[in-house]
Amino acid sequence: MVNWLKVEEKLNGVKVEEIPLEKILDVPWSQQSTNVLVPLEDVAFEFDLKRLASPLGAYFKVLYGEKDYSGIKDALTRYWKYKGKPKVFAEIVDTEKEAVYLRSKVTTVHESTDLVDLNKLITDINSTFPYTRAVIGTDGANLEVQFLNANERKEVKANDFVDCGLFVHVNGKVSVAPGVNRLVCTNGLTEKMNLWEGQDYKVNSEFLQRSINLATWLTEKASHKVKMAREISVALKDYPKSYMNRFWKSWSERIDLKELTWFDVINDLTFAVNRTLAPIRYQALAMAQDIKSYETDVCRCPTCSASVEVE
């Protein structure tokens, strides 16, 4: 599951704060949830106690169900005495006006949390890319930051606006692409993600113009009808069947009614991947190229829309 944050200003960087285990163990626990609210100097965040108690296995579940919280704390303290205490770090996004909790990490005593690369990325983008707001998503391991320019907001459909900008995915490596974000939700559209090794990524204002061009193309799709389901199956032939199958019934019905547009297809498929930062998300967000290739490279029969050989 992805936790999405919207920050209506530029980012200054990300700071890390080590959380004493006592601070987590001493806050009020509730039987309704294993999540506890941990206060920090600038923010508070929810932490799932199961992330610390996994060594106790089913024993933790039994004691928690019986509200024997002191028994859990004693068992953890005893376990850590022999195996070493884990470390908990909170990552906090520092903006021009406020601090925003991003995510937390639990590591062993032999591991550390290094935010140098992420802070360098933000510094580099601040100096090379014009943006006014950010949308941030994380599932713990993966991080996506959309650097968006509200001054280039486009109405792609009646009362449906997008902000143009830059999408960045971080998970050990950095991937970047121009893209657009819909204001009514967290889905959007990008070019194909470019993967860079280490800090060797390159970003400039050209990415903004490419995202504006993408918004213009998306606007055209708002009135471009899909004539037959085969058009979708040919254009998006490389997408997993398990991912596509959930939409075919609805799409077929709307095609029969002459209501389905390519904008609808794009919206359905990109909205479906809002809960993940796995590769399927970035395949879906970059579908514009697949649709463009289908429209320009495939010769179609005017009667049935089937692709035919071109000499």
N, C-alpha and C positions, 0 to 999 in steps of 0.2 A: 504494500500500500504506500502511496506517495503522499507526503504532506506538502501542500502548496502554500507559499507565502507571497503576498503582494506588498512590495515596498514602493511607495510613491515618491521616491527620490533616488539620488545616486548613492552608490555604495562606497564607503571609505575603506573597507577591508573586513577581515574576519579575525576575531581574537579567540583565544582558547583559555578556559578556566578549569583548573582541576578542582573537582568537587570532593571534599572529605567524605569518606564513607559514613562517618557519624552523622553528617547532615542529612543523608538519605535515610538512615536507620531511625533517626530521632523525630522525623516529621510524622504527623498523624497518619495512621494506616486505616483503611476502611475495608470491610468485608465485601462491599459492593464491587470493588475493583482492586487489582494489584497495582494500579497506577497511583503514585503519590506525587504531590506538588512540592517541588524543591525550589525554595527561594534563592535567588542570587542577588547581587548588588543592584543590577539594572533590570533584570527580568526574572520570571519564574518559569519553570518548565515541568512537564509531566515525565516521570520516570517509571518504567515498569519494573517492579521488584523481581520479577522472574528472571530478569537479565543478570541479577546477582545470585539468585538462589538456585540456578540450574544444577549445581553440584549436589543439592539435596534431593533432587528428583521428586518422586511421589511423596516423600516425607514432608516437603514444603507444602504440597497441596493439602495434605491431611491437617497439618498444624494451622495453616491459614484458614481452612474451613472451620476449625475449632476456635478461631480467634486467639490462638496461642502465639501471639506476636513475639513475646519475650523468648519463647522457646526457639523460634526461628533465628532471632538475633544471636542467641547464645550458640546455636549450632553453626551459624556462619562464622562467628568469631573464633570458635574452636577449629573449624576447617581451615580458616585463613592462617591460624597460628602455625599449621604444619605445611600448607601449600603456598603461603604468601598471599597478601592482599592484592586484589585487582585494583586498577586505577580507573576512575571515571572522569572523563573530560566533557565539558560542554562547549560547543562551538557557537559563537554569537556574532551575528552580522552587525557591523557598526555602520550606521548611515549618518547623513548630515544632521538628522534630527533625533534619532532614537536608536536604541539597541534592540535587535530582534533575535530571539532564540532560533537556531537553525537545527541542530541535532546533537546527540550525545554519543560518546563512544566508550565502551568498556574494554580495557586492554589488560594484559598481564603485566607484571612488574618488569618484564623484559622488553616490552613494546613502548613506543612513544607516539604521540600525535604530532604530525608536522604539517603546518599550514602555510609554510613559506611559498610553495608553488601557487596555492589559491590566492594568497595575497598579492603575489607578483602578477598573476593573471588579471586581477581586479585593477591593479595599478596600471598595467599595460593598456587595458581596455579604456580606462578613464582618460588616458592620454591620446588614444587613437580613434575612439569610436564615440560619436555623439548620441547619448541616451539620456533620458530624464527619469525613468522608472525601471523597476526590475520585478520579474516574477521568478521565484526560486522554488524548486521542487527537490525533495530528497527522500530516498527510501532507506537511508542509513549508510549504505555503501556508495551508491551513485548520487551524483549531484547535477542538476540542470539549472542553469541561470539564463534567463531571457533578458537581455539588455534592450529595452524598448524606448522608442522616441515618440512621445505623445504628440509632438509637434507635427509628425507625419501620420496622423491618424486618418484612416480612410474608411468610408462607408461602402462596404462591399455588397451590401444588401440593405433594404429598407430597415433602418434602425439597428443594423448589425455592423459594428465598427471593428476594425483591427488596428493595432499599433505595429509599426514596422520596426525591425531591429535585428539583433544578433542572438542566436541560440548557441549556448556553450554546454557541452556535456563533459563532466570530469569523473574519471574513475581510474586513477593511476596515470592515465593519458588524457589529453585534451582534444575534443572534437568540436568543430565550429561550423556554423552555416548561417547564411541570411535566412530570416523567417518572419512570419507575422503571427501575432497573438490576438485571438478574438476576446473582446472585452466581456462578452456575456458568459464566458466559461474559460477554461484553461487550455483548450485545444487550439491548434493553429496549423501552420504549414511551413515547411522549410525547403531549401534546396538539399541535395545530398550532403550529409555530414562529411567534412574533411578531417581525417585523423592525423594528429601531429604527435611526434615523439617528444617527450619532455616539455621544454619551454620553447620549442622551435615552431610555435604557431604564429601566424601573421594575420593581423586584423587591421582594417583601415576603413575610412568613410565610404569606400566603394561598396562595402557590404550593405550599407543603408540603401543605396540606390537599387541594388539587386533585390532587396526586400520590398521596396516600393514597386518594382516591376512585378514581383510575385503577387502583391496585393491587387495590382491592376488585372493580372491574369485571373485571379480568383474571382474578381468582380464579373468578368466575362462568363465564368462558369455558372453564375447565379441564374442565368436564363437559358443556358445551353442544355437542352433536354437529352436524356439517354433514350435512344430509340429501341434498343433491344438489350436483354441481359447479356447476350454474347459480347457486346461492346465492353462491358465491365470485365468479363472473364478473360478476354484477350488482352486488354490494357493492363490488368492486374494479375496476370497469369502466374507470377512468381510469389504471390502472397499465400500464406498457409491456409489450407482449406478449413481447418478448425476455426480460424479467425474470420473467414469470409462467410461461412455457412449460416451464421446467426442473422445475416442481413438479406439473404436471397429471397425469402418469402415476402418480406415487406417491399423490397425493391421491385420484384416481379409485379406485385399488385399495383404499385405506383406507376410502373412503366405502362401497364395496361390502361391506366387512367390518363396516360400522357402527362404525368405530374412530376416524375423523377428528373432532377437535374444533376449534373456532375458536381455541383456545389453540395447537394444533399449527400451524394456518395462520399465526397471528401469529408464532410462534417461527421457522418456516421462512423467512418473508419478512424478518424483522428480522435473523436470523442471517446471511442472504445479503448484507447490506449493511454488515457489520462491517469490510470492507476498503476502504471508501470514505467520504469526507466530502462527496460530491457531493450535489446536490439529491435524487436518488432515495433516499438514506438517510433524509432527513427526511420524505419522502413516506411511506416504509415505516413509520417509527417512529410516525407520526401516523395510522395506519390505523384506530385505535379509533373515530374520528369517522365514518369511512366505514361501518364495520360497524354502529355505533349508528344511523346514518341509514337504513341498509338495514332494520334490524330494526324501526324505528318508523315509517318513511315509506312502505315498500313493502308493498302488500297482495299476498299470495302465494296461489296456488292450493294447497289442502291436499293435492292429489294429485300434482302435478308440480313445485311450488315456483316456477312461472313467475310473474312480476309481472303484475298485471292493473290495469286502470284503476279509479280510485276516484272516484266522483261527488263 
